[in-house]
Amino acid sequence: MESEDTKKIQGMKTDLNLLLECLKYQIDNPFLQKEALVTIHSICQQNSNAVVYFREIGGLMFVKNLGKSSEHSMVKEAALYTLGTIAEQNVYCQQTLCTSELFEDLILFLSNNDSNTNLKRVSVYVILVLVSNNRTGQTLVRETGCIKVLLQLFRILLSKYELNLSDKNVFDSYQLWSSVCSTLCVCVNNPQNDENQMLCCSLFPHANDWLINCVKPEIIRPICSFIGLTLANNTYVQKYFISVGGLDVLSQVLVQLESDSHKTLSSAKLAVVVIKTVDACIADNPTFGEVLAKYHIVSKLLALLLHESLDSEEKFSIILTLGHCTEACEENQYEFFKNCGLPLMIQTLTESQNEELNKAATFVLYNCKKITEKLSLSLREYSFDENEAEKLEDINMKEKNIEEYWKKAKEILQRIEQLEAEGNEEKIQREKYKDVSSVNINTQNTWKHLHADSSGGGLKVEDEKDKSQSRKLQSFKSQGVMSKACTNDDQMKTLLKSANPVNACYRKSEQNETLWKANSTRSQNFHEGTTSGKSCFVSQSSDCVFKHPNPIVKNRRQHLPVGDPFTLCSDIINKEVINFLSADSCSKMFKYRCSGCIAVGKSLNSRNFSKLLHSCLYQCDRHKVIVEAEDRYKSELRKSLICNKKILLTPRRRQLRRKSVDLAHKYHKLTKCKYAAPLLEEDLSVFSLNSSNTEP
């Protein structure tokens, strides 16, 4: 493969060297020079490496000089076309050719009456390539006066409004005029050039005349592109365009194309091109939308939006223009509402999966929010002209049909505002609890301390109260009382603090006055919340216990005194409940947690984890299945051991069995010797004594 690529590159270099030699030594033969230039153009167009090599061997500058010095028009055309192709393929070649000298030569070709149309068109093509994406080229085209020549060609090339493209001369002139439009678009945009925009705005009156007198795609598309790019992001040029009646002309053309769109699909597509130009004119200054109200453009846009031949991108352009029309003009807002734009936007918002399209529709609904509020309060007090009073009866009839759509629109807007408010609230809560970290304490140790310290103080009674209270809470939850009792996070936190079992036990012990005051304040706040009418959950007494399952316990910065387990557990439970509520904003109800789920990060094994699961009263489905499977396995294992009559020996019994085996061996040996009787009696007595002391 490498050898083949090397051969191709070497062959390409050989061909370029031979073609360049042909150009140098065949000066008297323009046909051979033209063929050589066309071949060079073909090679460079297919291979970017060929462009670099051709520049390195000096071919680029030679072709440039050949196009300037040759007396034959066909050689000039071929040379300029080759230069344009090379500059388009390679940026370095573009910068090399971008000189004032070349622009002056191109001006001579365009200004010379003896130059044919093809030579002028190729010259315009070279200008376009040199200026495209090149600020230096935009500056040179202005400083050398080349842009003025292009503006003049724009004015004089097409003299008759009746465009007959079947005529060859007219068609050639139109091709040159279209190339001039494209080159002017590149001169003012990409990158944007304000100075060139100021120069090109002098063509607006001439462009308006063409738009009015020749509503054809061949004229409207290039002119709208030129106007739109010249207007873009330039308030001064936009004001000048409106002052010369440009926006009125575009409105008239749009009205005509919208009426024709019911007959031909191409008119709808062409209307979208005009709509984009209108949007470029009013996007930076929405007050210009008042001009469009005279021609009822909003109703035309809504009609085009229903056209089936338009794709989502074209509909997006229409809706975006609707948004700019209704942004600062109440007349357009009123027309939008009157022509059933509200249900159409709601339908677009609910049915479309395009995110950009939905944003544009939301933008339109937000703009019309004020006018719809005015109309919902009093339609009869709102009018724009003298004839509006006569139309109010029809509006009232339409209002009945639109009322349901308006309610849906209000719901959508309220939902959007609610989502934004919830997002902001979540951000505030995350920032608020960002620096608060959890306490990393073993949950089992915490509950062990609780059981150990409360064993002498009637913990069994508290457990019974815990169970009864949990059953009460579950019954309250099933009746939907809890959802009404805690309407916000503050009430939830207050309820938890007042119902904490640790606080209840500690109030009975009365060991710390400070904690007694804090708990009294919490219970007082809770009773104030219940008397306000928003809560129907009544705490029966200070002994009312809310039994919270094992909480998630993580690291905590503040060190609590170890000697006071009740204070320690109280702060742990309260802090974890608050963190749980702040982290899970969707769940406002109390939830029991499985100890197996929250015992993550502890040193667990098969023994203590099984014990932990069996001691948990609120197992999740996953751990409940694990416990049941383990119990079934142990039960089957016991049954199999009993059936096979396998006896599990304790260490003591194993020791005795070994001794009996040893005695048997000794007996076998001693029977062979004559002194076996005394020793045998001694060993047997020891064995009988040991066996009598063991358990059966």
Sequence and secondary structure as in RCSB ss.txt:
>XXXX:A:sequence
MESEDTKKIQGMKTDLNLLLECLKYQIDNPFLQKEALVTIHSICQQNSNAVVYFREIGGLMFVKNLGKSSEHSMV
KEAALYTLGTIAEQNVYCQQTLCTSELFEDLILFLSNNDSNTNLKRVSVYVILVLVSNNRTGQTLVRETGCIKVL
LQLFRILLSKYELNLSDKNVFDSYQLWSSVCSTLCVCVNNPQNDENQMLCCSLFPHANDWLINCVKPEIIRPICS
FIGLTLANNTYVQKYFISVGGLDVLSQVLVQLESDSHKTLSSAKLAVVVIKTVDACIADNPTFGEVLAKYHIVSK
LLALLLHESLDSEEKFSIILTLGHCTEACEENQYEFFKNCGLPLMIQTLTESQNEELNKAATFVLYNCKKITEKL
SLSLREYSFDENEAEKLEDINMKEKNIEEYWKKAKEILQRIEQLEAEGNEEKIQREKYKDVSSVNINTQNTWKHL
HADSSGGGLKVEDEKDKSQSRKLQSFKSQGVMSKACTNDDQMKTLLKSANPVNACYRKSEQNETLWKANSTRSQN
FHEGTTSGKSCFVSQSSDCVFKHPNPIVKNRRQHLPVGDPFTLCSDIINKEVINFLSADSCSKMFKYRCSGCIAV
GKSLNSRNFSKLLHSCLYQCDRHKVIVEAEDRYKSELRKSLICNKKILLTPRRRQLRRKSVDLAHKYHKLTKCKY
AAPLLEEDLSVFSLNSSNTEP
>XXXX:A:secstr
 HHHHHHHHHHHHHHHHHHHHHHHH TT HHHHHHHHHHHHHHHHH HHHHHHHHHTTHHHHHHHHHHH S HHH
HHHHHHHHHHHHHH HHHHHHH  HHHHHHHHHHHH TTS HHHHHHHHHHHHHHHTT HHHHHHHHHTTHHHHH
HHHHHHS   SS  TTSHHHHHHHHHHHHHHHHHHHHHTTTT HHHHHHHGGGHHHHHHHHHH   HHHHHHHHH
HHHHHHTT HHHHHHHHHTTHHHHHHHHHHHHHHHTTT HHHHHHHHHHHHHHHHHHSS GGGHHHHHTTTHHHH
HHHHHT TT  HHHHHHHHHHHHHHSSS HHHHHHHHHTTHHHHHHHHHHH   HHHHHHHHHHHHHTHHHHHHH
HH STT  SSTTHHHHHHHHHHHHHHHHHHHHHHHHHHHHHHHHHHHHHHHHHHHHHTSS       HHHHHHHH
HHHHGGGTHHHHHHHHHHHHHHHHHHHHTTHHHHH  SHHHHHHHHHHT HHHHHHHHHT  HHHHHHHHHHHHH
HHHHHHTTS       TT             SS   TT HHHHHHHHHHHHHHHHHHH TT  S     HHHH  
SS   HHHHHHHHHH SS  HHHHHHHHHHHHHHHHHHHHHHHTT     HHHHHHHHHHHHHHHHHHHHTTSTT
HHHHHHHHHHHHHHHHHHS  
